[in-house]
C-alpha cells in the first residue's frame, strides 16, 4: 500500500452505566457543534489492498501460527484498542482479528475511511472486541453476493460451536437527528441537535446532530454473526447499531445472525435499509426508537425459540412518548417467521409509521403476533399516523392480536379496518419448501401495495412479504439461519 498511515492507540475507557431504548444509551451534552450543512466526512481514498501496511506501521501482527485451523489465508491481529485516524484498507487476502474496541476516527475529528474489501473476514474473540465508526468517519464495506464481507467469532472460523455473544458487533455513529438529544422532552430544538452528544453503548462514542443527509459510508453484502455484548444492566451491543445515522449512508443486503441482543437497532437517524435478513437473534430482531424516520424494504426475519423476543420492537421514546422528531419510518415487504415463545410486531411508546406488505406467521406457541401498546401509539393509530395496510397475520387464532388490558380488541379492529389486510390460517399462506418464500399460487403473490407510488426509495412490488416466488435474493450470500 503506497500510502502513509497514521493511527492512534487509545485505551478503552471504563464501561458506562447506560440507559435508553431497553437501557442501551445514556444522554450527555456534547461539546461538538454539528451545524446544519457542515460536513467533515472524508473523501474515500482506499489504499491498494496490500496486506503489509498495517504490520509495517506496527498496527497489526501476523498471528497465523496461533490459528492452525485457518489455512486459506494469513491471520493478522490488529493492535489493542486501535483508532484509525487516516484512511486504511482491510484487504481480502488476509483474515483480520479485532482486538478490543477498534474505532474509525475520533468524534468529528481525525476523520477516516475504513475500506473493507469484498470477501474479507473480520474476527472477534470476546465481547470486548467490536468495530465502531464514529461521527464524521466512514466505513466502505462493499461486498458482493459471491464474496460477502463476514464479521464473526473466532469459534465460527475455527470450526467450534457457535453461539450468541461470542464477540461485540458493529456500531455506526452518525450526525443525523435523534429525539434523545437535549433534555429528551418535547420538541428537540435546533440548538439541542447542533450540540448533540448522546453516548452509545459500549463506550463506543457519541451520536446525533443536525445533518439528516449525513453519510457514514456503505454496507453492502455484510454478514454479522455470533455477536453481542452485555456490559451491565441494559447496556448491550447489538449486531449492528445505527445511531444517528443519516440517509446518505447506503445499506443493502445485510444479515445479522445469532446476536446476543437485537439484530439491528436504530437510535434516531434517517438511514434507509434494504434486503435485510435477521435470524436467531437473542432479543428483538428489528428495533427502533428515538426518532428514526428512515425507510426499509425487503426484511426477512426468522426467530429462534431459544432466545428471541420481538420480531419488531418499535418505540418513539421511553422518556417522552411525544418527543420530536417523532419516530416515523416507512417499512414495506416484510416476512416474519416466528418461533415458540417469541413475539411478533410490537408498536408502542408513541411510535408512528407507515407499514405495508407484512406477513406475520408462526407456530401455535408464537405469541402477540401484532399488538399496539400504550395510549400514545393507540392515538397515532386512531389519527392515521400509524398505519398497516395490505398485510397478512397468520398465527394461531388466539395469538393473532394482543392489547393492553384497558383496550381489548383495539389492535384487531385497527388492523381489520385498513385497506388490503387479511387474517389467514397458519397453513393457508402457501409457502415454498424453504418455509419463507411463497410458492406458486400463494395468497402472498397478490394484493400488495405499490409503495413506489408515494416514496421513491421503494421498488414497485406485486407481492406481500419479503420476496416473490421466483427471486430468493438471499441465495448464495446467506448460508446460515434460514435452513
C-alpha positions, 0 to 999 in steps of 0.5 A, a space after each residue: 500500500 503506497 500510502 502513509 498511515 497514521 493511527 492512534 492507540 487509545 485505551 478503552 475507557 471504563 464501561 458506562 452505566 447506560 440507559 435508553 431504548 431497553 437501557 442501551 444509551 445514556 444522554 450527555 451534552 456534547 461539546 461538538 457543534 454539528 451545524 446544519 450543512 457542515 460536513 467533515 466526512 472524508 473523501 474515500 481514498 482506499 489504499 491498494 489492498 496490500 496486506 503489509 501496511 498495517 504490520 509495517 506501521 506496527 498496527 497489526 501482527 501476523 498471528 497465523 501460527 496461533 490459528 492452525 485451523 485457518 489455512 486459506 489465508 494469513 491471520 493478522 491481529 490488529 493492535 489493542 484498542 486501535 483508532 484509525 485516524 487516516 484512511 486504511 484498507 482491510 484487504 481480502 487476502 488476509 483474515 483480520 482479528 479485532 482486538 478490543 474496541 477498534 474505532 474509525 476516527 475520533 468524534 468529528 475529528 481525525 476523520 477516516 475511511 475504513 475500506 473493507 474489501 469484498 470477501 474479507 473476514 473480520 474476527 472477534 474473540 470476546 465481547 470486548 472486541 467490536 468495530 465502531 465508526 464514529 461521527 464524521 468517519 466512514 466505513 466502505 464495506 462493499 461486498 458482493 453476493 459471491 464474496 460477502 464481507 463476514 464479521 464473526 467469532 473466532 469459534 465460527 472460523 475455527 470450526 467450534 460451536 457457535 453461539 450468541 455473544 461470542 464477540 461485540 458487533 458493529 456500531 455506526 455513529 452518525 450526525 443525523 437527528 435523534 429525539 434523545 438529544 437535549 433534555 429528551 422532552 418535547 420538541 428537540 430544538 435546533 440548538 439541542 441537535 447542533 450540540 448533540 452528544 448522546 453516548 452509545 453503548 459500549 463506550 463506543 462514542 457519541 451520536 446525533 446532530 443536525 445533518 439528516 443527509 449525513 453519510 457514514 459510508 456503505 454496507 453492502 453484502 455484510 454478514 454479522 454473526 455470533 455477536 453481542 455484548 452485555 456490559 451491565 444492566 441494559 447496556 448491550 451491543 447489538 449486531 449492528 447499531 445505527 445511531 444517528 445515522 443519516 440517509 446518505 449512508 447506503 445499506 443493502 443486503 445485510 444479515 445479522 445472525 445469532 446476536 446476543 441482543 437485537 439484530 439491528 437497532 436504530 437510535 434516531 437517524 434517517 438511514 434507509 435499509 434494504 434486503 435485510 435478513 435477521 435470524 436467531 437473534 437473542 432479543 428483538 430482531 428489528 428495533 427502533 426508537 428515538 426518532 428514526 424516520 428512515 425507510 426499509 424494504 425487503 426484511 426477512 426475519 426468522 426467530 429462534 425459540 431459544 432466545 428471541 423476543 420481538 420480531 419488531 420492537 418499535 418505540 418513539 421514546 421511553 422518556 417522552 412518548 411525544 418527543 420530536 422528531 417523532 419516530 416515523 419510518 416507512 417499512 414495506 415487504 416484510 416476512 416474519 417467521 416466528 418461533 415458540 415463545 417469541 413475539 411478533 410486531 410490537 408498536 408502542 411508546 408513541 411510535 408512528 409509521 407507515 407499514 405495508 406488505 407484512 406477513 406475520 406467521 408462526 407456530 401455535 406457541 408464537 405469541 402477540 403476533 401484532 399488538 399496539 401498546 400504550 395510549 400514545 401509539 393507540 392515538 397515532 393509530 386512531 389519527 392515521 399516523 400509524 398505519 398497516 395496510 395490505 398485510 397478512 397475520 397468520 398465527 394461531 387464532 388466539 395469538 393473532 392480536 394482543 392489547 393492553 388490558 384497558 383496550 381489548 380488541 383495539 389492535 384487531 379492529 385497527 388492523 381489520 379496518 385498513 385497506 388490503 389486510 387479511 387474517 389467514 390460517 397458519 397453513 393457508 399462506 402457501 409457502 415454498 419448501 424453504 418455509 419463507 418464500 411463497 410458492 406458486 399460487 400463494 395468497 402472498 403473490 397478490 394484493 400488495 401495495 405499490 409503495 413506489 407510488 408515494 416514496 421513491 426509495 421503494 421498488 414497485 412490488 406485486 407481492 406481500 412479504 419479503 420476496 416473490 416466488 421466483 427471486 430468493 435474493 438471499 441465495 448464495 450470500 446467506 448460508 446460515 439461519 434460514 435452513 
